[in-house]
Amino acid sequence: MRNIAEGYAESPKFVRKMLWKIWHNYILSRDPEFEIKCMNYGYADLDNKLEPLELNEKDKTEGFCLNLYHQDIAGNKIKEKEVLEVGCGRGGGASFISRYFHPKSYIGLDLSKKAIKFCNRNYNVPGLSFVQGSADDLPFEVNSFDDVVNVESSRCYADMEGFLSEVHRVLRRNGFLLFSDMRTIEGNEVLKEQFKNAKLKIIEEKNILPNVLEALKLDNERRQTMILKKTPKFLHKSFNEFSGVMGTERFRLFEDGIMNYYHYTLQKVD
Ligand SMILES: C[S@@+](CC[C@H](N)C(=O)[O-])C[C@H]1O[C@@H](n2cnc3c(N)ncnc32)[C@H](O)[C@@H]1O
């Protein structure tokens, strides 16, 4: 478990899928109270650009993580649309968007069968459902969705080109891919080439690293408390690393600007 937490994203591509399944099973066994609904680094709205939302008390606990979803869809009218999220994890973002922005339907997809079973059992939101599947082999017909949401998941994919080609296939004409994830500066250049090859036009590009870094700082205490509460001592270092707790290598990579964090709005134009 320790090695999984420390090195999942750097592990050979063919083992990543397996690692995520093991990872979800582990968290499911450790969090029967369902306190962890999001698994991302979060976003602090530094210049108050996001539409103000009155979050309920439960949502406030993971407010920074939900903000990462909020900035991802900001500027795009989700209401009444048919939306797919790829890599929905424990469904916190899917539930948040469904309840606050009212799409016609929202399907959360993740690799982990158990996480999907868990989401289908624990969320009861009109229009929201969850399906197991892989980013590079989406179980949907062509032209099925108006928007695809993808938050802090793509970096784990064994086949990024396969994922983008699938997004292009399932999106309707003029539909949007709303994408947020971390990359190095060089990795971002590769990413832009991948978008171009997949015929997804960049409508907006933002480096949101300052917002993610600030969220990690402001959310640091909650993250550490969760780790102390949910994991045995010998795994604390690994979970701190995975969660980007202050003082870890992961945090330092963000702080030094070696790892960046990008948001893209992309459109299927042909
Ligand atoms: C860091 S978590 C983020 C989860 C969620 N987006 C959030 O912000 O809370 C990454 C998620 O991507 C999922 N994932 C990894 N590889 C995948 C693949 N090939 N297809 C679908 N989901 C995948 C993992 O199972 C995990 O739930």
The ligand as an SDF file (V2000), in Angstrom:
LIG
                    3D

 27 29  0  0  0  0  0  0  0  0999 V2000
   -7.1380   11.5710   -8.1990 C   0  0  0  0  0  0  0  0  0  0  0  0
   -8.6490   10.6850   -8.4670 S   0  0  0  0  0  0  0  0  0  0  0  0
   -9.7760   12.0260   -8.8010 C   0  0  0  0  0  0  0  0  0  0  0  0
  -11.2060   11.6080   -8.6490 C   0  0  0  0  0  0  0  0  0  0  0  0
  -12.2270   12.7340   -8.8600 C   0  0  0  0  0  0  0  0  0  0  0  0
  -12.1330   13.3110  -10.1660 N   0  0  0  0  0  0  0  0  0  0  0  0
  -12.0640   13.8080   -7.8150 C   0  0  0  0  0  0  0  0  0  0  0  0
  -11.6040   14.9150   -8.1530 O   0  0  0  0  0  0  0  0  0  0  0  0
  -12.3990   13.5680   -6.6470 O   0  0  0  0  0  0  0  0  0  0  0  0
   -8.4180    9.9620  -10.0880 C   0  0  0  0  0  0  0  0  0  0  0  0
   -9.5520    9.0360  -10.5130 C   0  0  0  0  0  0  0  0  0  0  0  0
   -9.3390    8.6080  -11.8640 O   0  0  0  0  0  0  0  0  0  0  0  0
   -9.7590    7.2450  -11.9530 C   0  0  0  0  0  0  0  0  0  0  0  0
   -9.1090    6.6110  -13.1010 N   0  0  0  0  0  0  0  0  0  0  0  0
   -7.7990    6.3080  -13.2710 C   0  0  0  0  0  0  0  0  0  0  0  0
   -7.5990    5.7290  -14.4610 N   0  0  0  0  0  0  0  0  0  0  0  0
   -8.8180    5.6630  -15.0800 C   0  0  0  0  0  0  0  0  0  0  0  0
   -9.2630    5.1740  -16.3380 C   0  0  0  0  0  0  0  0  0  0  0  0
   -8.4060    4.6410  -17.2140 N   0  0  0  0  0  0  0  0  0  0  0  0
  -10.5750    5.2670  -16.6260 N   0  0  0  0  0  0  0  0  0  0  0  0
  -11.4600    5.8330  -15.7540 C   0  0  0  0  0  0  0  0  0  0  0  0
  -11.0880    6.3100  -14.5390 N   0  0  0  0  0  0  0  0  0  0  0  0
   -9.7730    6.2310  -14.2050 C   0  0  0  0  0  0  0  0  0  0  0  0
   -9.3200    6.6330  -10.6350 C   0  0  0  0  0  0  0  0  0  0  0  0
   -9.9810    5.4160  -10.3480 O   0  0  0  0  0  0  0  0  0  0  0  0
   -9.6570    7.7660   -9.6690 C   0  0  0  0  0  0  0  0  0  0  0  0
  -10.9540    7.6330   -9.1750 O   0  0  0  0  0  0  0  0  0  0  0  0
  1  2  1  0
  2  3  1  0
  2 10  1  0
  3  4  1  0
  4  5  1  0
  5  6  1  0
  5  7  1  0
  7  8  2  0
  7  9  1  0
 10 11  1  0
 11 12  1  0
 11 26  1  0
 12 13  1  0
 13 14  1  0
 13 24  1  0
 14 15  1  0
 14 23  1  0
 15 16  2  0
 16 17  1  0
 17 18  1  0
 17 23  2  0
 18 19  1  0
 18 20  2  0
 20 21  1  0
 21 22  2  0
 22 23  1  0
 24 25  1  0
 24 26  1  0
 26 27  1  0
M  CHG  2   2   1   9  -1
M  END
$$$$
